[in-house]
Amino acid sequence: MANVSSSALSHPSPTTWWWTVGIAAPASGVAGLGVAMRDGAMSRQDTDGLLWLHAHTAPLLESLSRALNVLGGPWVTYPVLILLPALLWLTGRRRPALFMAAAFWTGTALQWGLKLLYSRPRPHLWPTDIHVSGWSFPSGHATAASALALILTLLTWRTPCRWAALTAGLLYAVLMAGSRVVLGVHYPTDVLAGMLVGVLSVSVVTLLYPPLGRSYARPDR
């Protein structure tokens, strides 16, 4: 029994890792950011960070951020995340289709719920022609981007494309999150919380409904 316990402690099961890294860590992060935001502990850092970035933003970065604002908006993201699961379903890949739809829309619902819970006003630190609406915490763009990145990584994990999907997904999620701060429509804590919400939602759905039939399988080499 002692050997079994020692082995279990030194080699945690994949489910334990998933609970810890995919669920407990991001949930704690979102809760901690929410408390800090409510208490005003991060207000100065958030504002100073936005102003510093605005003063040092190159025109090319602002142009990229404007493009990402459209690409990551609901008029593009929502139709894509309806059509992709539908395409998977019609081509016979029903489990991945259901997983993708459940994971993405769980994240969407969760971020909207948190927006209503915290009701944080958006920053208005300089004039802008970017039209945004709704509450600020967490960022919906960042939530959708991180959720989509993790979904595509998990769906390709048993294929040779897994590292390309992981790299592209990380790049897309980071650029999308950064663009919200560059444009001044979200505070840094908003986008960090959004990325954590995306990871959390996909992780919960993965634990309950593994996209490829069983969780945490070793990828083909």
N, C-alpha and C positions, 0 to 999 in steps of 0.2 A: 504493500500500500504506500509505503514511504517513497519507493522508487517511482510509482505511478504519479504521486503528488508532485515529486521533484521534477519529473519530466513535464507534467502539465504546466508547472510554473515556469520552467525554462523554455518551453516551446508552446506558447499559447495557441489555441485553435484558431483557424481562420475566422470563425464566427466571433471569437473574443476580440480579435483585431478589428473586425468590421464594426462591432459595437463601440469600441474605444475610439478608433480613428475616424470612422465614417459618421457616427451618430453622437456619442458622448462629447467628443471634442468640439465639433461645430455647434452643437446645441449649447454647450457651456459658453462658447465664444459669443454667440448671438445674445444670450442672456446677459453676459458680462458687459457687452457693448451697449445693450439696452439700458442697463442700470447706470452705467457711466454717462450715457447720453441724458437720461432723465435727471441725474444729479448735477449735470453741468460740468462733470469732471473733464470732459474732452472738448468743451466748447472753444476754448482758446486755441488748442492745438488744431482743431478742425478748421477754424477760421484762418489762423496763421498759415496753415498748409495750403489752403485754397488761394490765398492772396500771393503767397510766394510762387506757387505754380503758375498763376495767371501772369505774374510779372516776368516769368522766364519761359513762357510757352512760345515755341517757334511757329511761324505761319503754317508750315507743313504739318505739324502735330495738330494744330487746330483744325486744319482741313480734314485730316484723317478722323479726328474726333467727330466732326460734323457728319461724315459719311457713316461712321459707326452708330451715330444717333439714329439715323434712318434705318440702317440695317438691323439694329437690335430693338427697334420699336415694335409695338404690338401689330402695326399694319403689315409688317413683314414676318416677324417671328411667329405670331399666332397662326396665320395660314400655313406656314411651312411646317409647324408642329402639329397641324391637322393632316396635311397632305402626306408627310413622311410615314406616320403610322398607318394611314390608309393604304399607301403603296406597299408597305411591308405586309399588311393583311391580305391584300389582293394577290400578292406573289407567294402566298402560302406560309409566310413567316409570322404566324399569329402571336406567338409568345413574345418575340421582340417588339411587335407592334403594340401589344397591350402594355408591355413594360415601358416603352418610350412614352406613350400617352399618359400612363399613370404617373411616371416619375416627373415629367415636365409639368403637368397640370397640378400635381401635388405641390410642387415648388411655387407655382403661380398663386395657388390658393393660400399657401402659407405666407408668402410675402405680402399679399393683400391684407391678410388678417393681422400681421404685425404692423403694417402701415396704420391700420385703424386703431390698433392697441396703443401705439406710441404717439401717433398724430404729430409727428415732427414737421414743422414748416421747412420748406426748401430754402437754401441760401439765396440771398439776393445781394451780392456784394459788388456787382458791376453791371452796367447795362448790357443786355444781350437780346438777340433776335430769335434765340432758341425757345420754342414754345413747349412748356412742360406743364403738367397738372398733377394734382394728387399730392400725397404726403411724401416725405423724403426718406424715411427709415423703414425698411432697407431699400436699396436700389433694385427696381424691377429689371432693368437692363442687366445688371451684374448677376442677379439671381438666374435669369434665363440663360445667360452666356455660360455660367459655370455648370448649370444643370445640363445644358446641351453638350458641353465638352465632356462631362463625365459619362453621360448616356452613350455617346458615340464611342468613347474609349472602351466601355464595358461591352458594347455590342461587337466590337472588332477584336476583343482581347484574345480570342483563339485563332486569329488570322495573322498573316505576315504584316498586315497594315496597322497592327496595334500601336507600334511606336510612333508611326506617322500621325495616327489619330490622336495619341496622347500629346505629342508636341504641338500639333496644330490647335488642339483644343485648349491647351494651356495658354498658348499665344493669344488665341481669340478671347479667352476669358479675361486675361490680364489687360489686353488692349481695350476691351469693352469697359471694364471697370475703371481704368485710368481715364478713358474718354469722358466719363461722367464728371470727373473732378476737373479735368481740363476745361470743360464747358461751363463749369460753375453751377451745375444743376443738382449736384449732390455733394455732401461732405465726405471726406475720406472714410469715416466710420460707417456711412451709409453703404458704400460700395463693398467694404470689407464684410459687413453683415450680410449683404446680398450674396456674395460669393459663398459664404458659410451656409446660408439658407439653401442655395442650390445644391451644395454637397450633401447637406443633411437630408433633403427631400429624396434625392436619388438613392442615398444609402439606405433609408428606411424602406423604400420600395424594393430595392435589391434584396434586402434581408427577407422581406415577406414574399417576394415573387421574383426569383432569380431570372435574369433575362435569357439565359441560354439553357435553362433547365435544371442546373445545379450551381450552387454558389462556389466562387473562389477556386474554380478548376485551374490547374496548372496549364498555362498556355502552351500550344504546340511550338516546338523550337524548329 
